[in-house]
Amino acid sequence: MASISSAVTSGQHGRPARSEQKYSDRRLRLAGFAVGLSAVLIAGGVWLAGASTPSWPNALSTLLRERRGQQVYDANCISCHAGPAGGAIDDYPPRHNANGHTWHHPDCFITRVTRDGISQPSALAPPDAPTMPAFRDRLSPDDIDAVLAYIKTLWTPEQRIAQASFTREMCF
Ligand code: HEC
């Protein structure tokens, strides 16, 4: 026995009316899928445009600065401050790597010491120790920024976070 709705929709020819109904169901489902898909694509596009795309040039320029900084460091600093591995917190000259204590200083201090040097060595300095030379005539401000970026790659993620907060508090 036909239901009321099929009696209404089928009219004289039941089959065409039913397949029309099925067809429009499929169309609805397709439309729903298309709406869902475009929502995902739009959301993805917004995410790409807003978050990911602009950070690529930044990441690349940071990487290039760090590599430049390593060249500057290897040519000018490594002879006294040593490399990425080894050392202890009370070594003199201080280690710049994660075992040393340079990461306790904010950016502006590290930059200033590199530019102007330290003419009065600390009381902890052994009598025959070298002094920290001024690099202002040998390195450009860009080189000094690059060497600082490289020194930061020697630190642990926790040290970097802590040092960034010292910089926020002390450098303005
Ligand atoms: C001839 C040896 C020598 C060279 C080369 C040298 N330094 Fe130093 N540096 C020292 C000494 C010694 C000290 C410790 C000064 C003090 O505190 O009395 C020091 C201290 C520093 C400090 C302070 C760090 C801290 O933990 O207190 C920074 C930053 C620094 N140097 C950066 C550099 C950078 C960057 C270069 C290369 C561009 C460089 N130094 C090259 C000898 C040197």
Backbone and ligand atoms as CSV (ligand in chain L), in Angstrom:
chain,resi,resn,atom,element,x,y,z
A,1,MET,N,N,0.836,-1.210,0.000
A,1,MET,CA,C,0.000,0.000,0.000
A,1,MET,C,C,0.871,1.260,0.000
A,2,ALA,N,N,0.538,2.220,-0.829
A,2,ALA,CA,C,1.374,3.414,-0.955
A,2,ALA,C,C,1.127,4.363,0.202
A,3,SER,N,N,2.194,4.989,0.710
A,3,SER,CA,C,2.006,5.972,1.777
A,3,SER,C,C,1.451,7.256,1.182
A,4,ILE,N,N,1.061,8.167,2.074
A,4,ILE,CA,C,0.453,9.405,1.570
A,4,ILE,C,C,1.450,10.178,0.725
A,5,SER,N,N,2.718,10.263,1.221
A,5,SER,CA,C,3.670,11.094,0.478
A,5,SER,C,C,4.003,10.490,-0.882
A,6,SER,N,N,4.143,9.145,-0.915
A,6,SER,CA,C,4.470,8.597,-2.238
A,6,SER,C,C,3.271,8.691,-3.157
A,7,ALA,N,N,2.082,8.643,-2.543
A,7,ALA,CA,C,0.898,8.816,-3.381
A,7,ALA,C,C,0.894,10.216,-3.973
A,8,VAL,N,N,1.356,11.181,-3.155
A,8,VAL,CA,C,1.361,12.564,-3.642
A,8,VAL,C,C,2.449,12.749,-4.698
A,9,THR,N,N,3.644,12.210,-4.414
A,9,THR,CA,C,4.750,12.495,-5.337
A,9,THR,C,C,4.765,11.583,-6.554
A,10,SER,N,N,4.269,10.360,-6.404
A,10,SER,CA,C,4.431,9.453,-7.543
A,10,SER,C,C,3.448,9.742,-8.666
A,11,GLY,N,N,2.280,10.205,-8.327
A,11,GLY,CA,C,1.286,10.499,-9.341
A,11,GLY,C,C,1.022,9.279,-10.185
A,12,GLN,N,N,1.018,9.481,-11.487
A,12,GLN,CA,C,0.694,8.366,-12.360
A,12,GLN,C,C,1.864,7.406,-12.498
A,13,HIS,N,N,3.077,7.982,-12.598
A,13,HIS,CA,C,4.265,7.136,-12.830
A,13,HIS,C,C,5.137,7.145,-11.583
A,14,GLY,N,N,5.044,6.036,-10.812
A,14,GLY,CA,C,5.779,5.945,-9.543
A,14,GLY,C,C,7.274,6.020,-9.720
A,15,ARG,N,N,7.827,5.344,-10.703
A,15,ARG,CA,C,9.293,5.206,-10.794
A,15,ARG,C,C,10.034,6.523,-11.026
A,16,PRO,N,N,9.626,7.291,-12.044
A,16,PRO,CA,C,10.364,8.531,-12.272
A,16,PRO,C,C,10.360,9.442,-11.039
A,17,ALA,N,N,9.187,9.482,-10.339
A,17,ALA,CA,C,9.106,10.368,-9.173
A,17,ALA,C,C,10.074,9.914,-8.094
A,18,ARG,N,N,10.194,8.568,-7.896
A,18,ARG,CA,C,11.083,8.079,-6.847
A,18,ARG,C,C,12.555,8.335,-7.190
A,19,SER,N,N,12.905,8.145,-8.463
A,19,SER,CA,C,14.313,8.348,-8.810
A,19,SER,C,C,14.654,9.841,-8.776
A,20,GLU,N,N,13.634,10.678,-9.059
A,20,GLU,CA,C,13.879,12.122,-8.919
A,20,GLU,C,C,14.208,12.466,-7.469
A,21,GLN,N,N,13.424,11.797,-6.592
A,21,GLN,CA,C,13.615,12.019,-5.149
A,21,GLN,C,C,15.036,11.603,-4.755
A,22,LYS,N,N,15.464,10.398,-5.261
A,22,LYS,CA,C,16.801,9.889,-4.939
A,22,LYS,C,C,17.859,10.850,-5.474
A,23,TYR,N,N,17.608,11.321,-6.720
A,23,TYR,CA,C,18.550,12.217,-7.375
A,23,TYR,C,C,18.742,13.484,-6.537
A,24,SER,N,N,17.624,14.039,-6.052
A,24,SER,CA,C,17.768,15.288,-5.307
A,24,SER,C,C,18.418,15.024,-3.948
A,25,ASP,N,N,18.197,13.808,-3.368
A,25,ASP,CA,C,18.894,13.460,-2.126
A,25,ASP,C,C,20.401,13.473,-2.353
A,26,ARG,N,N,20.786,12.848,-3.477
A,26,ARG,CA,C,22.216,12.770,-3.777
A,26,ARG,C,C,22.781,14.174,-4.001
A,27,ARG,N,N,21.959,14.987,-4.667
A,27,ARG,CA,C,22.410,16.362,-4.923
A,27,ARG,C,C,22.630,17.112,-3.610
A,28,LEU,N,N,21.685,16.859,-2.672
A,28,LEU,CA,C,21.808,17.523,-1.369
A,28,LEU,C,C,23.081,17.086,-0.656
A,29,ARG,N,N,23.317,15.743,-0.737
A,29,ARG,CA,C,24.503,15.219,-0.067
A,29,ARG,C,C,25.776,15.794,-0.702
A,30,LEU,N,N,25.763,15.857,-2.044
A,30,LEU,CA,C,26.917,16.415,-2.761
A,30,LEU,C,C,27.143,17.869,-2.379
A,31,ALA,N,N,26.012,18.609,-2.309
A,31,ALA,CA,C,26.120,20.024,-1.949
A,31,ALA,C,C,26.683,20.159,-0.546
A,32,GLY,N,N,26.211,19.286,0.364
A,32,GLY,CA,C,26.706,19.315,1.743
A,32,GLY,C,C,28.194,19.041,1.782
A,33,PHE,N,N,28.606,18.049,0.983
A,33,PHE,CA,C,30.020,17.694,0.933
A,33,PHE,C,C,30.850,18.868,0.408
A,34,ALA,N,N,30.294,19.505,-0.676
A,34,ALA,CA,C,31.026,20.622,-1.279
A,34,ALA,C,C,31.171,21.768,-0.282
A,35,VAL,N,N,30.080,22.025,0.475
A,35,VAL,CA,C,30.151,23.114,1.470
A,35,VAL,C,C,31.197,22.768,2.532
A,36,GLY,N,N,31.160,21.499,2.986
A,36,GLY,CA,C,32.120,21.069,4.009
A,36,GLY,C,C,33.545,21.193,3.511
A,37,LEU,N,N,33.756,20.724,2.262
A,37,LEU,CA,C,35.095,20.760,1.680
A,37,LEU,C,C,35.583,22.205,1.550
A,38,SER,N,N,34.688,23.092,1.074
A,38,SER,CA,C,35.177,24.472,0.915
A,38,SER,C,C,35.471,25.097,2.268
A,39,ALA,N,N,34.675,24.694,3.297
A,39,ALA,CA,C,34.968,25.248,4.632
A,39,ALA,C,C,36.363,24.824,5.065
A,40,VAL,N,N,36.697,23.552,4.820
A,40,VAL,CA,C,38.026,23.056,5.204
A,40,VAL,C,C,39.110,23.784,4.409
A,41,LEU,N,N,38.851,23.951,3.083
A,41,LEU,CA,C,39.853,24.622,2.243
A,41,LEU,C,C,40.041,26.076,2.662
A,42,ILE,N,N,38.923,26.746,2.962
A,42,ILE,CA,C,39.030,28.158,3.368
A,42,ILE,C,C,39.790,28.259,4.693
A,43,ALA,N,N,39.406,27.361,5.632
A,43,ALA,CA,C,40.088,27.399,6.931
A,43,ALA,C,C,41.583,27.140,6.742
A,44,GLY,N,N,41.908,26.148,5.884
A,44,GLY,CA,C,43.314,25.836,5.611
A,44,GLY,C,C,44.018,27.012,4.974
A,45,GLY,N,N,43.334,27.671,4.038
A,45,GLY,CA,C,43.915,28.826,3.349
A,45,GLY,C,C,44.200,29.960,4.311
A,46,VAL,N,N,43.229,30.200,5.204
A,46,VAL,CA,C,43.406,31.274,6.186
A,46,VAL,C,C,44.584,30.942,7.092
A,47,TRP,N,N,44.661,29.649,7.482
A,47,TRP,CA,C,45.755,29.238,8.362
A,47,TRP,C,C,47.105,29.425,7.670
A,48,LEU,N,N,47.160,28.991,6.391
A,48,LEU,CA,C,48.406,29.124,5.628
A,48,LEU,C,C,48.804,30.580,5.481
A,49,ALA,N,N,47.809,31.408,5.094
A,49,ALA,CA,C,48.112,32.812,4.844
A,49,ALA,C,C,48.481,33.502,6.146
A,50,GLY,N,N,47.755,33.168,7.227
A,50,GLY,CA,C,47.942,33.904,8.477
A,50,GLY,C,C,49.137,33.443,9.265
A,51,ALA,N,N,49.379,32.148,9.272
A,51,ALA,CA,C,50.395,31.646,10.197
A,51,ALA,C,C,51.649,31.185,9.483
A,52,SER,N,N,51.460,30.292,8.530
A,52,SER,CA,C,52.613,29.567,8.044
A,52,SER,C,C,53.423,30.354,7.006
A,53,THR,N,N,52.745,30.949,6.044
A,53,THR,CA,C,53.471,31.580,4.941
A,53,THR,C,C,54.421,32.688,5.407
A,54,PRO,N,N,53.965,33.640,6.232
A,54,PRO,CA,C,54.889,34.703,6.602
A,54,PRO,C,C,56.040,34.204,7.456
A,55,SER,N,N,55.887,33.057,8.139
A,55,SER,CA,C,56.984,32.632,8.990
A,55,SER,C,C,58.108,31.967,8.181
A,56,TRP,N,N,57.824,31.552,6.931
A,56,TRP,CA,C,58.882,30.945,6.124
A,56,TRP,C,C,60.028,31.904,5.828
A,57,PRO,N,N,59.735,33.112,5.317
A,57,PRO,CA,C,60.852,34.048,5.099
A,57,PRO,C,C,61.589,34.349,6.392
A,58,ASN,N,N,60.856,34.445,7.508
A,58,ASN,CA,C,61.506,34.704,8.802
A,58,ASN,C,C,62.441,33.576,9.178
A,59,ALA,N,N,61.941,32.332,9.014
A,59,ALA,CA,C,62.760,31.172,9.382
A,59,ALA,C,C,64.015,31.130,8.521
A,60,LEU,N,N,63.848,31.451,7.241
A,60,LEU,CA,C,64.994,31.410,6.331
A,60,LEU,C,C,66.004,32.486,6.701
A,61,SER,N,N,65.522,33.699,7.005
A,61,SER,CA,C,66.489,34.756,7.300
A,61,SER,C,C,67.178,34.489,8.639
A,62,THR,N,N,66.467,33.865,9.590
A,62,THR,CA,C,67.115,33.489,10.856
A,62,THR,C,C,68.219,32.463,10.596
A,63,LEU,N,N,67.900,31.476,9.756
A,63,LEU,CA,C,68.881,30.433,9.443
A,63,LEU,C,C,70.133,31.030,8.795
A,64,LEU,N,N,69.910,31.965,7.856
A,64,LEU,CA,C,71.053,32.581,7.170
A,64,LEU,C,C,71.879,33.418,8.148
A,65,ARG,N,N,71.154,34.140,9.061
A,65,ARG,CA,C,71.874,34.951,10.040
A,65,ARG,C,C,72.711,34.057,10.955
A,66,GLU,N,N,72.134,32.916,11.376
A,66,GLU,CA,C,72.878,32.010,12.261
A,66,GLU,C,C,74.115,31.449,11.564
A,67,ARG,N,N,73.980,31.134,10.274
A,67,ARG,CA,C,75.138,30.573,9.553
A,67,ARG,C,C,76.225,31.623,9.376
A,68,ARG,N,N,75.788,32.850,9.074
A,68,ARG,CA,C,76.746,33.950,8.970
A,68,ARG,C,C,77.433,34.138,10.333
A,69,GLY,N,N,76.619,34.064,11.397
A,69,GLY,CA,C,77.137,34.229,12.758
A,69,GLY,C,C,78.174,33.172,13.102
A,70,GLN,N,N,77.962,31.961,12.620
A,70,GLN,CA,C,78.938,30.908,12.905
A,70,GLN,C,C,80.281,31.212,12.248
A,71,GLN,N,N,80.228,31.759,11.014
A,71,GLN,CA,C,81.488,32.118,10.345
A,71,GLN,C,C,82.217,33.196,11.143
A,72,VAL,N,N,81.439,34.208,11.587
A,72,VAL,CA,C,82.038,35.300,12.369
A,72,VAL,C,C,82.622,34.738,13.663
A,73,TYR,N,N,81.855,33.841,14.307
A,73,TYR,CA,C,82.293,33.265,15.590
A,73,TYR,C,C,83.576,32.449,15.413
A,74,ASP,N,N,83.570,31.582,14.397
A,74,ASP,CA,C,84.738,30.720,14.194
A,74,ASP,C,C,85.992,31.541,13.879
A,75,ALA,N,N,85.793,32.665,13.186
A,75,ALA,CA,C,86.942,33.486,12.814
A,75,ALA,C,C,87.413,34.397,13.955
A,76,ASN,N,N,86.503,34.800,14.871
A,76,ASN,CA,C,86.864,35.847,15.837
A,76,ASN,C,C,86.743,35.475,17.309
A,77,CYS,N,N,85.961,34.451,17.631
A,77,CYS,CA,C,85.636,34.233,19.048
A,77,CYS,C,C,86.064,32.861,19.570
A,78,ILE,N,N,86.057,31.859,18.693
A,78,ILE,CA,C,86.221,30.471,19.151
A,78,ILE,C,C,87.571,30.247,19.843
A,79,SER,N,N,88.596,31.038,19.431
A,79,SER,CA,C,89.928,30.825,20.000
A,79,SER,C,C,89.929,31.067,21.512
A,80,CYS,N,N,89.104,31.984,21.996
A,80,CYS,CA,C,89.039,32.232,23.443
A,80,CYS,C,C,87.823,31.578,24.103
A,81,HIS,N,N,86.678,31.576,23.407
A,81,HIS,CA,C,85.430,31.123,24.065
A,81,HIS,C,C,85.085,29.676,23.759
A,82,ALA,N,N,85.888,29.011,22.904
A,82,ALA,CA,C,85.691,27.597,22.534
A,82,ALA,C,C,84.361,27.370,21.817
A,83,GLY,N,N,84.125,26.098,21.466
A,83,GLY,CA,C,83.019,25.773,20.565
A,83,GLY,C,C,81.751,25.317,21.261
A,84,PRO,N,N,80.910,24.580,20.510
A,84,PRO,CA,C,79.599,24.185,21.031
A,84,PRO,C,C,79.658,23.183,22.188
A,85,ALA,N,N,80.742,22.360,22.254
A,85,ALA,CA,C,80.748,21.291,23.269
A,85,ALA,C,C,81.768,21.577,24.364
A,86,GLY,N,N,81.574,20.913,25.507
A,86,GLY,CA,C,82.561,20.942,26.585
A,86,GLY,C,C,82.495,22.193,27.427
A,87,GLY,N,N,83.438,22.240,28.397
A,87,GLY,CA,C,83.528,23.420,29.245
A,87,GLY,C,C,82.671,23.330,30.493
A,88,ALA,N,N,82.822,24.357,31.334
A,88,ALA,CA,C,82.072,24.400,32.596
A,88,ALA,C,C,81.670,25.838,32.869
A,89,ILE,N,N,80.761,25.982,33.814
A,89,ILE,CA,C,80.154,27.301,34.045
A,89,ILE,C,C,81.174,28.331,34.533
A,90,ASP,N,N,82.256,27.857,35.228
A,90,ASP,CA,C,83.206,28.848,35.753
A,90,ASP,C,C,84.492,28.940,34.931
A,91,ASP,N,N,84.471,28.420,33.686
A,91,ASP,CA,C,85.655,28.572,32.818
A,91,ASP,C,C,85.935,30.051,32.563
A,92,TYR,N,N,87.204,30.345,32.359
A,92,TYR,CA,C,87.603,31.712,32.022
A,92,TYR,C,C,88.599,31.666,30.877
A,93,PRO,N,N,88.370,32.391,29.783
A,93,PRO,CA,C,87.179,33.163,29.399
A,93,PRO,C,C,85.910,32.318,29.446
A,94,PRO,N,N,84.773,32.969,29.692
A,94,PRO,CA,C,83.530,32.195,29.824
A,94,PRO,C,C,83.164,31.469,28.539
A,95,ARG,N,N,82.609,30.275,28.689
A,95,ARG,CA,C,82.055,29.537,27.547
A,95,ARG,C,C,80.743,30.188,27.128
A,96,HIS,N,N,80.544,30.263,25.814
A,96,HIS,CA,C,79.257,30.788,25.345
A,96,HIS,C,C,78.244,29.676,25.143
A,97,ASN,N,N,78.683,28.419,25.216
A,97,ASN,CA,C,77.743,27.314,24.945
A,97,ASN,C,C,76.856,27.034,26.166
A,98,ALA,N,N,76.061,25.954,26.068
A,98,ALA,CA,C,75.070,25.662,27.113
A,98,ALA,C,C,75.711,25.344,28.465
A,99,ASN,N,N,77.034,25.002,28.471
A,99,ASN,CA,C,77.705,24.711,29.744
A,99,ASN,C,C,78.254,25.961,30.425
A,100,GLY,N,N,78.278,27.059,29.704
A,100,GLY,CA,C,78.826,28.296,30.253
A,100,GLY,C,C,77.735,29.138,30.908
A,101,HIS,N,N,78.059,30.429,31.154
A,101,HIS,CA,C,77.004,31.217,31.802
A,101,HIS,C,C,76.574,32.435,30.993
A,102,THR,N,N,77.050,32.534,29.748
A,102,THR,CA,C,76.688,33.700,28.925
A,102,THR,C,C,75.176,33.821,28.734
A,103,TRP,N,N,74.465,32.673,28.715
A,103,TRP,CA,C,73.016,32.725,28.506
A,103,TRP,C,C,72.281,33.400,29.668
A,104,HIS,N,N,72.993,33.662,30.781
A,104,HIS,CA,C,72.351,34.418,31.878
A,104,HIS,C,C,72.286,35.908,31.575
A,105,HIS,N,N,72.939,36.348,30.495
A,105,HIS,CA,C,72.965,37.776,30.159
A,105,HIS,C,C,71.956,38.091,29.067
A,106,PRO,N,N,71.321,39.285,29.141
A,106,PRO,CA,C,70.373,39.679,28.083
A,106,PRO,C,C,71.096,40.090,26.797
A,107,ASP,N,N,70.336,40.137,25.694
A,107,ASP,CA,C,70.899,40.491,24.375
A,107,ASP,C,C,71.740,41.769,24.417
A,108,CYS,N,N,71.191,42.832,25.067
A,108,CYS,CA,C,71.888,44.125,24.991
A,108,CYS,C,C,73.257,44.067,25.679
A,109,PHE,N,N,73.390,43.240,26.730
A,109,PHE,CA,C,74.684,43.103,27.402
A,109,PHE,C,C,75.683,42.391,26.470
A,110,ILE,N,N,75.239,41.281,25.875
A,110,ILE,CA,C,76.140,40.492,25.004
A,110,ILE,C,C,76.600,41.350,23.820
A,111,THR,N,N,75.645,42.091,23.245
A,111,THR,CA,C,75.971,42.956,22.104
A,111,THR,C,C,76.965,44.045,22.514
A,112,ARG,N,N,76.713,44.647,23.693
A,112,ARG,CA,C,77.591,45.741,24.128
A,112,ARG,C,C,79.001,45.238,24.424
A,113,VAL,N,N,79.096,44.089,25.109
A,113,VAL,CA,C,80.420,43.544,25.426
A,113,VAL,C,C,81.176,43.211,24.134
A,114,THR,N,N,80.452,42.639,23.151
A,114,THR,CA,C,81.111,42.294,21.883
A,114,THR,C,C,81.591,43.567,21.181
A,115,ARG,N,N,80.784,44.603,21.218
A,115,ARG,CA,C,81.143,45.847,20.522
A,115,ARG,C,C,82.290,46.573,21.245
A,116,ASP,N,N,82.149,46.710,22.595
A,116,ASP,CA,C,83.070,47.596,23.323
A,116,ASP,C,C,84.168,46.863,24.086
A,117,GLY,N,N,84.063,45.537,24.224
A,117,GLY,CA,C,85.074,44.785,24.965
A,117,GLY,C,C,84.961,45.012,26.467
A,118,ILE,N,N,85.878,44.365,27.215
A,118,ILE,CA,C,85.917,44.562,28.678
A,118,ILE,C,C,87.353,44.905,29.028
A,119,SER,N,N,87.599,46.181,29.350
A,119,SER,CA,C,88.985,46.569,29.601
A,119,SER,C,C,89.409,46.241,31.031
A,120,GLN,N,N,88.421,46.194,31.944
A,120,GLN,CA,C,88.721,45.844,33.336
A,120,GLN,C,C,88.334,44.395,33.576
A,121,PRO,N,N,89.270,43.438,33.501
A,121,PRO,CA,C,88.889,42.037,33.663
A,121,PRO,C,C,88.311,41.765,35.050
A,122,SER,N,N,87.436,40.785,35.125
A,122,SER,CA,C,86.796,40.483,36.407
A,122,SER,C,C,87.822,39.955,37.403
A,123,ALA,N,N,87.469,40.032,38.690
A,123,ALA,CA,C,88.369,39.588,39.749
A,123,ALA,C,C,88.640,38.090,39.638
A,124,LEU,N,N,87.752,37.367,38.908
A,124,LEU,CA,C,87.923,35.912,38.762
A,124,LEU,C,C,88.978,35.556,37.719
A,125,ALA,N,N,89.445,36.573,36.997
A,125,ALA,CA,C,90.364,36.284,35.891
A,125,ALA,C,C,91.720,35.819,36.418
A,126,PRO,N,N,92.230,34.693,35.891
A,126,PRO,CA,C,93.595,34.283,36.251
A,126,PRO,C,C,94.588,35.335,35.755
A,127,PRO,N,N,95.735,35.458,36.394
A,127,PRO,CA,C,96.668,36.551,36.066
A,127,PRO,C,C,97.093,36.585,34.595
A,128,ASP,N,N,97.268,35.409,33.987
A,128,ASP,CA,C,97.762,35.405,32.606
A,128,ASP,C,C,96.630,35.335,31.569
A,129,ALA,N,N,95.370,35.560,31.999
A,129,ALA,CA,C,94.229,35.392,31.085
A,129,ALA,C,C,94.182,36.517,30.055
A,130,PRO,N,N,93.658,36.232,28.866
A,130,PRO,CA,C,93.505,37.298,27.868
A,130,PRO,C,C,92.367,38.229,28.284
A,131,THR,N,N,92.292,39.397,27.666
A,131,THR,CA,C,91.134,40.270,27.942
A,131,THR,C,C,90.185,40.232,26.743
A,132,MET,N,N,88.952,40.652,26.997
A,132,MET,CA,C,87.925,40.632,25.956
A,132,MET,C,C,88.119,41.854,25.064
A,133,PRO,N,N,88.526,41.631,23.781
A,133,PRO,CA,C,88.786,42.780,22.905
A,133,PRO,C,C,87.491,43.453,22.453
A,134,ALA,N,N,87.573,44.719,22.037
A,134,ALA,CA,C,86.420,45.403,21.431
A,134,ALA,C,C,86.390,45.056,19.944
A,135,PHE,N,N,85.209,44.767,19.440
A,135,PHE,CA,C,85.104,44.384,18.017
A,135,PHE,C,C,84.459,45.470,17.165
A,136,ARG,N,N,84.250,46.655,17.767
A,136,ARG,CA,C,83.479,47.668,17.021
A,136,ARG,C,C,84.151,48.089,15.711
A,137,ASP,N,N,85.489,48.005,15.648
A,137,ASP,CA,C,86.170,48.389,14.405
A,137,ASP,C,C,86.330,47.214,13.433
A,138,ARG,N,N,86.029,46.003,13.918
A,138,ARG,CA,C,86.232,44.822,13.069
A,138,ARG,C,C,84.928,44.205,12.593
A,139,LEU,N,N,83.869,44.370,13.390
A,139,LEU,CA,C,82.585,43.751,13.032
A,139,LEU,C,C,81.507,44.821,12.903
A,140,SER,N,N,80.663,44.671,11.875
A,140,SER,CA,C,79.541,45.600,11.693
A,140,SER,C,C,78.441,45.241,12.690
A,141,PRO,N,N,77.499,46.164,12.936
A,141,PRO,CA,C,76.359,45.817,13.807
A,141,PRO,C,C,75.638,44.556,13.309
A,142,ASP,N,N,75.535,44.373,11.978
A,142,ASP,CA,C,74.901,43.160,11.431
A,142,ASP,C,C,75.679,41.900,11.819
A,143,ASP,N,N,77.012,41.982,11.742
A,143,ASP,CA,C,77.844,40.828,12.121
A,143,ASP,C,C,77.646,40.499,13.603
A,144,ILE,N,N,77.546,41.543,14.428
A,144,ILE,CA,C,77.388,41.323,15.872
A,144,ILE,C,C,76.015,40.698,16.148
A,145,ASP,N,N,74.979,41.164,15.424
A,145,ASP,CA,C,73.655,40.533,15.555
A,145,ASP,C,C,73.724,39.064,15.137
A,146,ALA,N,N,74.470,38.796,14.048
A,146,ALA,CA,C,74.565,37.430,13.532
A,146,ALA,C,C,75.290,36.527,14.532
A,147,VAL,N,N,76.353,37.042,15.136
A,147,VAL,CA,C,77.118,36.212,16.072
A,147,VAL,C,C,76.263,35.914,17.309
A,148,LEU,N,N,75.452,36.883,17.720
A,148,LEU,CA,C,74.536,36.652,18.842
A,148,LEU,C,C,73.509,35.572,18.466
A,149,ALA,N,N,72.977,35.655,17.228
A,149,ALA,CA,C,72.006,34.640,16.778
A,149,ALA,C,C,72.656,33.252,16.799
A,150,TYR,N,N,73.929,33.179,16.389
A,150,TYR,CA,C,74.610,31.874,16.401
A,150,TYR,C,C,74.835,31.383,17.830
A,151,ILE,N,N,75.292,32.280,18.715
A,151,ILE,CA,C,75.550,31.878,20.108
A,151,ILE,C,C,74.269,31.270,20.711
A,152,LYS,N,N,73.109,31.843,20.347
A,152,LYS,CA,C,71.842,31.322,20.891
A,152,LYS,C,C,71.568,29.882,20.448
A,153,THR,N,N,72.106,29.492,19.273
A,153,THR,CA,C,71.875,28.112,18.815
A,153,THR,C,C,72.646,27.110,19.679
A,154,LEU,N,N,73.611,27.608,20.486
A,154,LEU,CA,C,74.398,26.705,21.330
A,154,LEU,C,C,73.660,26.381,22.633
A,155,TRP,N,N,72.565,27.097,22.904
A,155,TRP,CA,C,71.841,26.934,24.175
A,155,TRP,C,C,70.714,25.933,24.043
A,156,THR,N,N,70.265,25.420,25.203
A,156,THR,CA,C,69.102,24.526,25.211
A,156,THR,C,C,67.834,25.371,25.024
A,157,PRO,N,N,66.738,24.735,24.612
A,157,PRO,CA,C,65.481,25.487,24.463
A,157,PRO,C,C,65.088,26.207,25.759
A,158,GLU,N,N,65.318,25.571,26.920
A,158,GLU,CA,C,64.955,26.197,28.207
A,158,GLU,C,C,65.826,27.428,28.461
A,159,GLN,N,N,67.128,27.309,28.159
A,159,GLN,CA,C,68.022,28.460,28.344
A,159,GLN,C,C,67.592,29.605,27.427
A,160,ARG,N,N,67.199,29.269,26.204
A,160,ARG,CA,C,66.776,30.317,25.253
A,160,ARG,C,C,65.540,31.035,25.765
A,161,ILE,N,N,64.599,30.281,26.320
A,161,ILE,CA,C,63.372,30.897,26.831
A,161,ILE,C,C,63.714,31.817,28.003
A,162,ALA,N,N,64.566,31.310,28.921
A,162,ALA,CA,C,64.937,32.120,30.090
A,162,ALA,C,C,65.675,33.382,29.641
A,163,GLN,N,N,66.627,33.226,28.708
A,163,GLN,CA,C,67.418,34.374,28.261
A,163,GLN,C,C,66.539,35.396,27.545
A,164,ALA,N,N,65.539,34.914,26.784
A,164,ALA,CA,C,64.631,35.850,26.095
A,164,ALA,C,C,63.862,36.666,27.124
A,165,SER,N,N,63.546,36.063,28.269
A,165,SER,CA,C,62.809,36.842,29.267
A,165,SER,C,C,63.739,37.850,29.956
A,166,PHE,N,N,65.036,37.511,30.157
A,166,PHE,CA,C,65.973,38.513,30.702
A,166,PHE,C,C,66.046,39.700,29.735
A,167,THR,N,N,66.086,39.374,28.429
A,167,THR,CA,C,66.192,40.438,27.417
A,167,THR,C,C,64.963,41.343,27.474
A,168,ARG,N,N,63.768,40.723,27.583
A,168,ARG,CA,C,62.542,41.543,27.647
A,168,ARG,C,C,62.559,42.449,28.872
A,169,GLU,N,N,63.100,41.938,29.992
A,169,GLU,CA,C,63.090,42.730,31.225
A,169,GLU,C,C,64.161,43.814,31.227
A,170,MET,N,N,65.304,43.542,30.590
A,170,MET,CA,C,66.454,44.442,30.785
A,170,MET,C,C,66.845,45.287,29.578
A,171,CYS,N,N,66.390,44.951,28.384
A,171,CYS,CA,C,66.837,45.701,27.198
A,171,CYS,C,C,65.673,46.496,26.624
A,172,PHE,N,N,65.758,47.825,26.680
A,172,PHE,CA,C,64.743,48.621,25.967
A,172,PHE,C,C,65.357,49.877,25.405
L,1,HEC,C1,C,91.421,37.188,23.155
L,1,HEC,C2,C,90.354,36.387,23.746
L,1,HEC,C3,C,88.925,36.723,23.407
L,1,HEC,C4,C,88.348,36.789,22.161
L,1,HEC,C5,C,89.008,36.550,20.811
L,1,HEC,C6,C,86.943,37.040,22.379
L,1,HEC,N1,N,86.696,37.155,23.707
L,1,HEC,FE1,FE,84.878,37.512,24.559
L,1,HEC,N2,N,85.749,37.469,26.413
L,1,HEC,C7,C,87.069,37.237,26.668
L,1,HEC,C8,C,87.296,37.286,28.085
L,1,HEC,C9,C,88.622,37.078,28.815
L,1,HEC,C10,C,86.039,37.549,28.678
L,1,HEC,C11,C,85.750,37.705,30.171
L,1,HEC,C12,C,85.840,39.164,30.516
L,1,HEC,C13,C,85.533,39.390,31.977
L,1,HEC,O1,O,84.391,39.125,32.364
L,1,HEC,O2,O,86.405,39.821,32.694
L,1,HEC,C14,C,85.089,37.650,27.586
L,1,HEC,C15,C,83.751,37.894,27.778
L,1,HEC,C16,C,82.834,37.943,26.765
L,1,HEC,C17,C,81.410,38.119,26.965
L,1,HEC,C18,C,80.704,38.200,28.302
L,1,HEC,C19,C,80.246,36.787,28.550
L,1,HEC,C20,C,79.889,36.402,29.924
L,1,HEC,O3,O,79.398,35.265,30.076
L,1,HEC,O4,O,80.131,37.189,30.875
L,1,HEC,C21,C,80.834,38.100,25.742
L,1,HEC,C22,C,79.355,38.199,25.428
L,1,HEC,C23,C,81.902,37.925,24.778
L,1,HEC,N3,N,83.064,37.826,25.426
L,1,HEC,C24,C,81.675,37.821,23.433
L,1,HEC,C25,C,82.685,37.593,22.504
L,1,HEC,C26,C,82.442,37.467,21.105
L,1,HEC,C27,C,81.071,37.504,20.445
L,1,HEC,C28,C,83.644,37.305,20.514
L,1,HEC,C29,C,83.930,37.196,19.044
L,1,HEC,C30,C,83.336,38.190,18.179
L,1,HEC,C31,C,84.644,37.303,21.567
L,1,HEC,N4,N,84.009,37.474,22.764
L,1,HEC,C32,C,86.002,37.139,21.374
L,1,HEC,C33,C,88.038,36.977,25.749
L,1,HEC,C34,C,87.884,36.966,24.376
